[in-house]
């Protein structure tokens, strides 16, 4: 019957000895984790990266058209347009999901 408190004491000793234990974090006063600004990341990608990628695609298409590979240019153009539609759909679903979460958890 005396084993319960002994096991509990050993467990507390082991937890206190761990370098990353919760008790050590509370004693040192670590700061709360910071959040990531996803709106800033999305606006950066939309304003800086997307135009560069579209310009590169345009240069590739112009280069292929100059070589007479019109069928490849048309195929690549359709693939690029479908990709842009998927990206637009993903952004729309992102806003729709945020709206639904706000609506449900109000």
N, C-alpha and C positions, 0 to 999 in steps of 0.2 A: 504494500500500500504506500510505502514511502518513495516509490520510484517516480511518481508523477511530478512532484516538485523538483526532484533532482534532474529529470529530463528537461523540464521547463527552464531550470537554471542554466543547464548546459546550452540549450538552444539560444537563450538570451546572450550568453557569453560569446557564442559563435557569431551571432548576428552583429553584436557590438564590435567584434574584431574585424569584420569585413570592411574594406576601405570605402566601398561605395554603398554602404547600407543607408537606409532611410534615416536612421537615428543620427548618423554623421552629417547628412545633408541638412537636417533641421538645426543641428548645433552650429554649423558653419554659416548659416544664413545665405544660402545660394539664391540667386535671383530666379524668378519665374521664367520659363521658356518664352522666347519672343515669337511672334507670329510672322508669317511671310506675307508680303504685300503682293498678292496674286494679281490685283488690278494693275499695278505698275508693270509687272512682268508681261501681262497680256498687251498692254498698250505699247510697251517697248517692242515686242515682237511684231505687232501690227504696223507700227510707224517706222521702224528701222529695218527689220530683217525681211519682211514680206516684199517690200519694193525692190530690194536688192536681188532676191530670188527671182522675182518676175522679170527684172532686167536681164539677168543671166539667161533665163528661158527665152526671152526675146532675141538675144544675141545668138543663141544656139539655133533658133528657128530661122533667123535671117541667114546665118551661115549655111544651113542645109538648103534653103531655098536658092541660094546663089549657086550651089553645086548641082541643082536640078533634081533634088530629092523631094519633090512636092508631096508624094504620098507619105513619106516619113514625117514631113512637116505637118500635114493634116492629121496624121495619127497622133503625133506628139501634142498637137494643139488640142485635140479632143480629150486626150488623157489629162492635160493640164486643166482644161475647163472642168472636167469631172472632179478632179482633185480640189479645185476651188469651190465647187458645189458642196463637196464633203466637208471642207473647212467651214464654209458658211453654215451648213447644217449643224456642225458641232458647236459653233458659237451660239446658234439659235437654241439648241438643246441646253447649253450651259445657262443661258438666261431663263429658259423655261423651267429648268430644274431649280434654279435659285428662287424663282417666283413660287413654285409649288412648295418648296421647303418653307418659305416665309408664310405662305398661306396655311399650311398644315400646323406649323409650330408657333403660331401667334398666341 
